[in-house]
Amino acid sequence: MTSISETLFDTYGDSLMQEYAPYDEAEILAALDRMSMPQDMQIQVCDLLSSCYLRWGTAAFAIGLGLGLSLMQDCSGRRLRI
């Protein structure tokens, strides 16, 4: 992701993710507690899910941003690039 996209994600995309699809670690840990696995494994699973949440959310934001900007063209037909 370009530095512009990273800045936009950090200032806009991340807050939207937290508003519409918050990562609730307590909910995940409660679900993992109901399974019979060691505490250290539960923490590893929780960390993995958190990492996936951030990677997929960031990737979705970058793809959406690129697609949205590609729809915007000036009158000469040049596309805006990020």
C-alpha positions as CSV (number, residue, x, y, z in Angstrom):
1,M,0.0,0.0,0.0
2,T,1.3,3.5,-0.8
3,S,2.1,5.9,2.0
4,I,-1.0,8.0,0.9
5,S,-3.2,5.0,1.2
6,E,-1.7,4.1,4.6
7,T,-2.3,7.6,5.9
8,L,-5.9,7.5,4.6
9,F,-6.4,4.1,6.2
10,D,-4.9,5.2,9.5
11,T,-7.1,8.4,9.7
12,Y,-10.3,7.1,8.1
13,G,-10.4,3.4,7.3
14,D,-9.4,2.2,10.8
15,S,-12.0,4.3,12.5
16,L,-14.7,2.9,10.2
17,M,-13.6,-0.7,10.9
18,Q,-13.8,0.0,14.6
19,E,-17.3,1.5,14.2
20,Y,-18.8,-1.1,11.8
21,A,-16.9,-4.3,12.5
22,P,-15.0,-3.9,15.7
23,Y,-12.5,-6.6,16.7
24,D,-13.7,-7.8,20.1
25,E,-10.9,-9.6,21.7
26,A,-12.9,-10.4,24.8
27,E,-15.6,-12.1,22.7
28,I,-13.0,-14.2,21.0
29,L,-11.3,-15.2,24.2
30,A,-14.7,-16.1,25.7
31,A,-15.4,-18.4,22.7
32,L,-11.9,-19.9,23.0
33,D,-12.4,-20.5,26.7
34,R,-15.3,-22.8,25.9
35,M,-12.9,-25.0,23.9
36,S,-10.5,-27.3,25.6
37,M,-7.1,-25.9,24.6
38,P,-4.2,-24.5,26.7
39,Q,-4.1,-20.8,27.6
40,D,-1.0,-20.1,25.5
41,M,-2.7,-21.7,22.4
42,Q,-5.8,-19.5,23.0
43,I,-3.5,-16.4,23.0
44,Q,-1.9,-17.6,19.8
45,V,-5.3,-18.1,18.1
46,C,-6.4,-14.7,19.3
47,D,-3.3,-13.0,17.9
48,L,-3.7,-14.8,14.6
49,L,-7.3,-13.6,14.3
50,S,-6.3,-10.1,15.2
51,S,-3.5,-10.1,12.5
52,C,-5.9,-11.5,9.9
53,Y,-8.5,-8.8,10.8
54,L,-6.0,-6.0,10.3
55,R,-4.5,-7.4,7.1
56,W,-7.8,-8.2,5.5
57,G,-9.4,-4.9,6.6
58,T,-6.4,-2.9,5.3
59,A,-6.4,-4.8,2.0
60,A,-10.1,-4.3,1.5
61,F,-9.7,-0.6,2.2
62,A,-6.8,-0.3,-0.3
63,I,-8.7,-2.2,-3.0
64,G,-11.8,-0.1,-2.4
65,L,-9.9,3.1,-2.5
66,G,-8.2,2.2,-5.7
67,L,-11.4,1.1,-7.4
68,G,-13.2,4.3,-6.2
69,L,-10.4,6.5,-7.5
70,S,-10.3,4.7,-10.8
71,L,-13.9,5.7,-11.3
72,M,-13.0,9.4,-11.0
73,Q,-11.6,10.8,-14.2
74,D,-11.1,14.4,-15.2
75,C,-12.6,15.8,-18.5
76,S,-9.5,14.8,-20.5
77,G,-10.1,11.1,-19.6
78,R,-6.9,10.8,-17.5
79,R,-7.2,8.5,-14.5
80,L,-6.1,9.5,-11.1
81,R,-3.4,7.2,-9.7
82,I,-2.7,6.6,-6.0
